[in-house]
Amino acid sequence: MNREEDVALMARLLALPEDKRHVVINSLPIEQRREFEARWTPWAHDGQYDPGGDWRVWLIRAGRGFGKTRAGAEWVWQFARDHAEARIALVGDTAADAVKVMVEGASGLIAVARTGEEVTLSRVRGEVRWANGTTAQVYSANAPESLRGPEHHAAWCDELAKWKRGAKGGAAAWDNLMLGLRAGDCARVVVTTTPRPNALMQRVLKMEGLKESRGSTRDNPYLPQTFVRDMDAQYGGTRLGRQELDGEMIDDVAGAMWTRDGIEACRTDTVCDAVRVVVGVDPPASAGGDACGIVAAAIDGDGIVYVLEDASVAAASPEQWARAVAACADRHRADKVVAESNQGGDMVRSVLWAIDRRLPVAKVHASRGKSARAEPVAALYPRGLVRHLGRFPALEDELCGLISGGGYEGPGRSPDRADALVWAVSELVFGRKGEASVRKV
């Protein structure tokens, strides 16, 4: 079959229900089935293709189940086919990991061999050998000195983010590998990893000649959809889920008032018996500018605040964000809408009342910066006085970008969502006696 026929066949197979698709494939004779499954090009999805061009490092930074290992193994196989007598380095967190995943794993070098092709593993030497004389040596990132000296034409590094920290760990292994990656005219290294915010990952991301492929667990169309749905239900939007499923590199900002772990510790799925509900609003300075922060929060009889919803909208006209505020207040039966009036003054109240005259609007004037206003609210979290009823990734990213003493290093130009949360929580906890000065209108 040619490429067009392959793609058409794949499309027909993917259109079948999962159980029927497996029946069709499994009905083929073993050799045909192996050859069919080995047709890598039509099966691969976008993030698994060689990026092409003049690259030194190809980083596949993606969630679990994305197909990183298959992409790495297929790339190594193609390199071996094209370069007889070449020397390749296979580097894992440990040598055992490298053999178990990269060589003998379900998507490893042995498993992806095509009909008529053969690759052998010598456990004694830690060596993989192809029929054309190309060899691949297994290395452990925990033994960096073993990479000092050998020269390689290519390398595959797996789970780089797991490599141990320190001078005798991953960083030294990477340095020794790169210094020895000088055989041939186009020495390259493929890195397959779920990201973690460590120094080595940051270094690799800043390298010249880097090509990067990004992706999430749900990008792999061949995973059971029940698994994808279950993982999303359990971990979607959490720090762990964003790292392990979405392939995001989630880091804490030095000096930030909120931390990822701190927010995770405050997450709950228990619905509160609300005594009061408030919607905090941080209006944009202009239409089409920053987002309009809209956050609903409630307080129960024990004084515990629950963040209920982040209903913020971006690039919205005054009418659009006012409608979003009114809808949020209606959903949660809010008894007050607290809106910052620094931008627009009475205009904010007028815009909201133009949508719904019944909205219980209260204006607040910010006499201090966003970070200073946020500090009393941030102090409530370690005491267990604020809980997040659900997952709010965009809001939580902004909270974790607010720096104690002033400054913001989160996404976007301004922490509008975070400011809306601060107004809502301040009203519920401090009222007119505390840090948020609220004036009824």
Order of alpha helices (4+ residues) and beta strands (2+ residues): alpha-alpha-alpha-alpha-beta-alpha-beta-beta-beta-beta-beta-alpha-beta-alpha-beta-alpha-alpha-alpha-beta-beta-beta-beta-alpha-beta-alpha-beta-alpha-beta-alpha-alpha-beta
